[in-house]
Amino acid sequence: MPATPIIAPYPATRLRRLRRTPALRALTAERNLTAQNLIWPIFVTEVAGAEGEIASMPGVERLTLDGAQRAAERAAELGIPAICIFPHSDPDLKTEGCERAWDENNIGNRAIRAVKDAVPDLAVMTDIALDPYNVNGHDGLVRDGVILNDETVVALVQMALVQAQSGADILGPSDMMDGRIAALRGALESEGHKDVAILSYAAKYASSFYGPFRDAVGASGRLIGDKKTYQINPANRDEALRCVARDLSEGADMVMVKPGMPYLDICREVKDQFGAPTFAYQVSGEYAMMEGAIRAGWLKRDTVTESLLCFRRAGCDGILTYYAPQVAEALAQG
């Protein structure tokens, strides 16, 4: 149980004493934020002419392979320990069977190899879900309008093994299919990839905050239906905790809550209950709202750092954020 605070009555206790100067505030800060707490998500495209700024995410760009290598070099220089690669694949090559998801030469796997060639010591995280290669826009295989669980898990294992072979350090299954963590861990062990970590999107909600991300990966307008049959209802807390417990029991090394700031209560509960490495994703909608308000002059730029401190205060060991390089630069400058 948490300790009961002992507070002398006023004026013996003046809580403002420790807020008086920057030095006192620094000495008594309960949480801090460093570049080591950040994972930088990047988008890599194989579509000619698709590189450049994403309209719904001002300041964020789709990158070529060369651009991904430059981003990796920048991350390493700034002390960011990991990047997460999201593919923007050719829409004309998307299929119902999602076969390109486990093609060693798809844009995601080429990007893994390119980044590891440029910066071998940078940790590379990937996304495990079929939506970048699915003509239906879903994270899983679809038959007669139903997202198939077990068949999807088989496909995800194939996808994961190729990513591991390409050099990924951390696999991020974001699909929310039942049983996929056990299947992935078993396959990685049996195929000689025992050191590849799994950062499971264990509590991924069926959120409206993902819209700009779908623009970034070229999925907007392609999704048939919605993802509510496999992502968590935003009303549910207990279900999220059951999902986290399940994924840890199946072999996840780390767990994630997604989205981030609207779900900080879940982050806190996950950390308190399980004590596992806990991450959250400051998703595209969160980024777009803040960046739009900052550029309009309605919020100050230091809102970004405040938002990331909120993740840390809520128990997160790390945060996926599109602001990673800007924040790392600001922290380096003091």
N, C-alpha and C positions, 0 to 999 in steps of 0.2 A: 504494500500500500504506500502511496506517496506520503512523504513526511508532512506533518501539520506545521504550517509556518508559525513562528513565534515572533510577534511584532509588539514592541513596546509602545505604549500609548504616546500620542503626540503631546509635547514636541520632542520627546526623546527619539522618536522615529520620525524623520522627515524623508520620505522616499525620494524627494526631489534632490537631495544632497548628491546622489550618485548619478544624476542626470546633468549636473551643473556645467561640466566641461567636456570637450571631445575625448580627452584622455580618460576621464572617469567613465564615460559611456562605453568606451572601447574595453576598459578593464572589466566591466560588468555585463558585457554582451553575452547572452545565453547561447546564441548560435552565430556562426559566421558563414560567409560565402566566399569560396575561392574558385579559381578556374578548374580545380580538380573535381568539383561537384557537377561539372557540365558535360553533357553529350550534345554534339552539334548535328542536327539532322540536315542532310543535303539531298537535293534532287538532281539526278543525273539522267540526261536525255539521249536517246538514239535517233531522235527525229530531227532531220535537217531544218534549221531555221527556228526550232522551238526553244533554243537557249535564250536566256535573258530574263528580265524581271517578270514575276508573276503578278498580274494585275490586282488580284485580291489579297496579295501578300507583299505590299510595297517594301522594297529593300531586300527581298528574297528572290533568288534567281534559280532557274534550271541551268545546270552546268553540262558542258561537254566532258569527255574523259580527261582532257587536259585541265579543264577547270576544276574537276574533282581533285586532281593531283595538287593543284595550287591551293585549294581549300585545305587539303590534308597538311601541306607544308605550313600554312598559316596556323592551323590548329596546333601543330606541334610547337611552333614558335611561341604561341600564347599560353602554352601549358595545359591546353584542353586535352584530356586523356583519350577521348574517343569521338568518332563521328559515326553517324547512322545513315546508311545509304538507302534511298528510296528511288526506284526506277520509274522513269517516264518512257514507256515502251511504245512502239509503233502501233497505232490503233488498228491498222490494216492486218496486223499479225495476231490479233487477239482471237481466241477461239473458245468454244464451250468446253473443250477438254483441257484447256490451259497448259498445253504441252510445253510451251516455251518457259514455263516457270522453272523447269529443271534442265533447261538447255544451258550447257556450260558457257555458251557464247551469248547469252542474253545480256542486256545492258547492265543489269545488276551484278552479275558475276564478272563481267569485264571490268566494272568499276572497282570491285573488291581487289582484283589483281593489280589494277593500275595504282590504287592507293597504297597497297602493300609494297609495290615496287618503288614508289616515291618515298614513303615514310614507313619502313618496316616495323618500327616500334609503336606506331599509333594503333590503338585498338579499333578494329572495324566491327561495327554492329550492322546487322542486316534485318530486313523485314521478312517474316515468314507468313505469307497469305497469298491467295491466288488472284486478288483483285487487279493487280497491274497487268495480268495476262488474260483476264476473263472478259469475254465479250458481254457478259451479263452484269459486270461491275461488282460481283459479289466476292467475298473472301473465300468462298467454298464452291464446289461443283454444284450445278443446279440441274434438277430433273423435274419437269412438269411443275415448275415454280417452287419446288422444295429444295432447300439447301441441304445437301447430303453430308452427314457427319462422317461416317466411317470411311467412305470412299475418298472424302477430302483429306482425311488424316493420312491415308496412303500416299496421296499426291504431295502433301506437305513434307513427308519424310523424304521423298525423292528430291524435293526442292532443297531441303536442309542439307542433305548429304553433298549436293553439288556446291552449295555455298561454303560448306566446311572445306571441301577439297580446293576451293578457290582461294582460301586463306582467311575466311571470316573468323574472328575471335569470339564474337557474341552473336547468338541467334535470338531474334526477337519475334516469337510467334504471336501474331496479333489477330489471329483468325477467330478465336474463341470457340473452336470446336472441342467437344468433350473428348478427353483421352489423348490429346495430341502431345502433351508433355511426356507422358510415359513412352509413347511410341517414338518420339524424337530422341529421348535419352537412350532408349534401348538401341536404336539404330546407330547413334553416334558411338556408343560403347562397342558395339559389335563390328563396326567398320573402321575402328582405329582412331576415332576422333574424340577420345575420352577427355581431352583438355578443353574442348570447345564449350563455352559457357552458354547457358540458356537464361535470358532475361525475359520472363514470360509477361505478356500483357494479361495479367491474371484477372484484373478488374477493369475491363474495358466496357464502357457504357455506350448505349445506343443514343448518342449525343448529336445535337444539332451544331455543335462547335467544330465539326470536321469539314465544313463546306469548302473553305479555301484550299485545304489539302487535296480535295478531289479535283479542284482546278489544276493544282500543281502536278498531279500525276496523270492528268488527262482522263479522269473518270467521271467528271461532271456530265450529266445528261445520259450516261450509259447505264447507270444503276436501274435495274428493273425491280420495282418494289422498294423494300427497305431492309434493314439489317436487324430488325427487332427480334427475330426468332433465334438469334445467336449472340447478340450483344446484350448487356445487362440493362434492365429497366432503371432509369434514373431515380425512381422512387425507392430502390432497394439497397439496403445496407447489409443485412444479414447474408443475402445471396452473394454479395461481393466477397465477404469474408469466407464463405464456404468455397468459392472459386480459388481464393488465395491458398487456403488450406489444402485443397486438392492438388494444385499445381506444385506446391512445395513437397507434398507427399509423393508426387510422381517424379521428382528430380529437378525441378527448377532451382537454379542457383540464386536468382534474384527475381523480384516481382515488381510489377508496375501497375500504377493506377492511371487511368486515362479517361477523360481529360484531367486537367490539373487543378487550377484554382477553384472551380465550382465543386470539387470533390476532395478538398483538403481534410474534411472530417474522416473520409475513408482512409486517406494516407495516414493520419494519426492513429486510427484504429488498427490498421495493418501493422504498423511499426510496434505499437504497444502489445498487440496480441501475439505476434510471431517473431519479432526481433530479427527478421531476415533483412538482407540488403533491400531497401525499398526505394523505388524510383517513381517519378511521375512525369507525365508528358504535358508541357505547356503547349497545347495544340494550336493549330493554325487559326482557329477562330479567336482564341485568346490573344494571339499575336496580332491579328488583324485589328481587333478592337483597340488594343493599346496603341499600336503604331499609328492607326488612323487618328486617334484622339491626340497623340503627341504631335503629329504633323499638322493637325488643325489648331494646335496651340491650346487645347483644352486640358491636357495633362503635361507635366514636366517629364523630361527624359529619365529622371531618377525613379520614376514609377516602376521602371523595368527592374532595377535592383531590388526595390521594395517587394515586388511580386515574387522574386526568386528567394528572398529571405523568408517569405511566408511559407514556401515549400520546405525550406530547411527547418523552420520552427515547427511545422506539422510533422516532422520526423523523416523527411526524405533525405536519403544519403546522396542522391543525385537527381538531376533534372534534365530531361531532353528539352532544349529550347532553341528556337531560331535566333535568339539574341546572344547565343554563346560567344561568338567572336567579339561583338561589341562590349559585352559585359567583361570578358577576360581582359580586353584592352583597357577598359576603365579601371578595373581592379589593379592592373599592373602599374597604372599611372598614379595610384593612390587616391 
